[in-house]
Amino acid sequence: MGSRGISLLNDFTDQQMKELLRLASDDPRTGREWLLEVGEVGRVELLLEQVCSGKEHTGGTLLAAVLSQATSVSALMAAKNAAKELTVLASTPAHKAAALMLYHLAVAAALVRHGKCISAKMDEERLFLYQELAAGLTDEILAGVFEAAVSKLKKS
């Protein structure tokens, strides 16, 4: 590619570049489909463990914290931020989906257990995704978090 082509690529924002790479991907599954595919506690934990290899926290610890009723808002925010970091480190779509699952579980758990919004996304955006996850996940634990979040979002 000539210097003109490289120059044009430099003009893309990070979001535009991500979208370009997503469109160029050979995998036809969407992010939501991947979330549903990895949507079982054991599978999410295994994938998170692989992404967390060599990190200070383990995937199992993060997932257990997010699923625990006793986890504080600050701990859920820390898990959400760790999940964002893991999505960047993820080397496969399945690993990225597991990190995104952790992210959405943390956000939903904060809403359900503490009535706190720890995401910049609007309620309407999250409601649609959470409805899909609540209906599509076969794992009762994961689906239950999203079902409770849907209920909470519909009341607000």
Secondary structure, 3 states (H helix, E strand, C coil): CCHHHHHHHHCCCHHHHHHHHHHHCCCCCCHHHHHHHCCCHHHHHHHHHHHCCCCCCCHHHHHHHHHCCCCCHHHHHHHHHHHHHHHHHCCCHHHHHHHHHHHHHHHHHHHHHHCCCCCCCCHHHHHHHHHHHHHHCCCHHHHHHHHHHHHHHHHC
